Amino acid sequence: MEKKVKTQRIPRTDSIEELARFWDTHDLTDFEAELTEVSKPVFEPETSVRIHLPPQDAEAIERIAKAKGVAPPELIREWILQKVHTS
């Protein structure tokens, strides 16, 4: 008697790491019945903004970021988002 093979489904997750692990061990052609064509981008790219600061302000930001254990761009992003969400 033949043993039935249990088929897996594509994980429903937003985790890029989890999806990468899944596709590292699976073949896309095994899941053609589950695939659907999309007409819009799945991931929206973030927008970058360049700002110019006087050297003393840039140095101050670097000191504050280092004290908080984050990179200066992360600190600036946090400040901007706080201001955007409280206005």
C-alpha positions in Angstrom: 0.0 0.0 0.0 1.3 3.5 -0.9 1.9 6.0 1.9 0.3 9.4 1.2 2.7 12.3 1.3 1.5 15.1 3.6 1.7 18.3 1.6 2.8 21.5 3.2 1.2 24.9 2.7 3.0 28.2 2.1 3.4 29.9 5.5 1.1 32.8 6.1 3.5 35.2 7.8 5.1 38.7 7.3 8.4 37.4 8.6 11.0 37.5 5.9 13.3 35.2 7.9 10.6 32.6 8.2 9.7 32.7 4.5 13.4 32.6 3.6 13.9 29.4 5.7 10.8 27.9 4.0 11.9 28.6 0.5 15.4 27.4 1.2 13.9 24.0 1.6 11.0 24.0 -0.8 10.5 24.4 -4.6 8.1 27.0 -5.9 6.7 24.6 -8.5 5.3 22.4 -5.8 2.9 25.2 -4.8 1.6 26.4 -8.1 -2.0 25.8 -7.0 -1.6 28.2 -4.1 0.0 31.0 -6.1 -1.9 34.1 -7.2 -0.7 36.9 -9.4 -0.5 40.3 -7.8 -0.7 43.6 -9.8 0.5 45.9 -7.0 3.8 45.9 -5.1 3.7 43.7 -2.1 6.2 45.7 -0.1 6.2 49.5 -0.1 9.7 50.9 -0.1 10.6 53.5 2.6 11.4 57.0 1.6 14.8 58.4 2.4 15.3 62.0 3.4 18.6 63.8 3.5 19.1 66.6 5.9 22.0 69.0 6.4 23.2 69.9 9.9 25.9 72.1 11.3 28.8 69.9 12.5 28.2 70.7 16.2 24.6 69.4 15.8 25.7 66.3 14.0 28.3 65.6 16.7 25.7 66.1 19.5 23.4 63.6 17.8 26.2 61.1 17.5 26.9 61.5 21.3 23.3 61.1 22.2 22.9 58.1 19.9 26.0 56.4 21.4 24.7 57.0 24.9 21.4 55.4 24.0 23.2 52.5 22.2 21.6 53.2 18.8 22.9 54.5 15.4 22.4 58.2 14.7 19.9 57.6 11.9 17.8 55.4 14.2 17.7 58.1 16.8 16.8 60.8 14.3 14.1 58.5 12.8 12.7 58.0 16.3 12.6 61.7 17.0 10.8 62.5 13.8 8.2 59.8 14.2 7.5 61.0 17.8 7.0 64.5 16.5 4.8 63.3 13.6 2.6 61.2 15.8 2.1 63.9 18.5 1.3 66.7 16.1 
